Amino acid sequence: METTIAGYTMECDQAVKVLILGGTTEARALAAALDRVRGIETVTSLAGRVARPILPVGQTRIGGFGGPDALAEWLRDNAVDVVVDATHPFASTIGTHAEHATAATGAALLVLTRPPWNEVEGDRWTYVPSLPDAAAAITPGSRVFLTTGRQGVHHFASVDHSWFLVRSIDPPTGPVPSRMRLLLDRGPFDLDHESKVLADNRIDLLITKNSGGDMMRAKLDAARAASIPVLMVARPAAPNSAPIVYEVETAVDWLTSRLRGAL
């Protein structure tokens, strides 16, 4: 079989198989980019936590693997050469599992993630290490815009001294605050939209995770413009052994460069 990778043509017996741990915009963009590269076969794995996920180009599997050993077995059974962890920056468990499984099987591991947000002049951020710490830091009587995803809302269920606007794609699971309005919506959102949400709901505190990237930054810009303080939950550390890239194009370059050397 003749293979062309980033302008290089070579002979190889079979396609190189890449498992993309996905569920993010970056993962979908990577799958679409690699779909145009001859000699690379991709499978994108989605955790299945969103009821109606946006499916990527190419093959897709939905559901967890059952732990690092089961993931390693899946990599062996499916002859995976490279794993790209392009999950949400706060999906630390699957990142740890991917590091274990690739070390056990010899597959390469690359982390594709969004660059974290950084404060600029006018921001009023307070960093907290976790969602429970964010809940404990809320000033009584606050009107809180909570944008940390449906799975973390239960950490705020016992905060009965404040009002919450909770935005998520799907309804939260488990306990929720007693004084809460639920807003089901999917981004990206622009500055005008976010400014209106803050004003219409008289928000005086924003709580968010440092997910990074450009798609969801408008809420931070709107909070800065309105001088609203932000409780920023710090992101977990990425796997120590894996190279990290912040752009889809860089991930494609990394993959094609590595694959050229292997073929």
Secondary structure, DSSP 8 states (H G I E B T S, - for coil): -EEEETTEEEE-SS-EEEEEE--SHHHHHHHHHHTTSTTEEEEEEE---SSS----SSEEEES--SSHHHHHHHHHHTT--EEEE-S-TT-HHHHHHHHHHHHHH--EEEEE--------TT--EEEESSHHHHHHT--TT-EEEEES-GGGGGGGTT--SSEEEEEESS---S---SSEEEEE--S---HHHHHHHHHHTT--EEEEE---SSTTTHHHHHHHHTT--EEEE------SSS-EESSHHHHHHHHHHHHHHH-
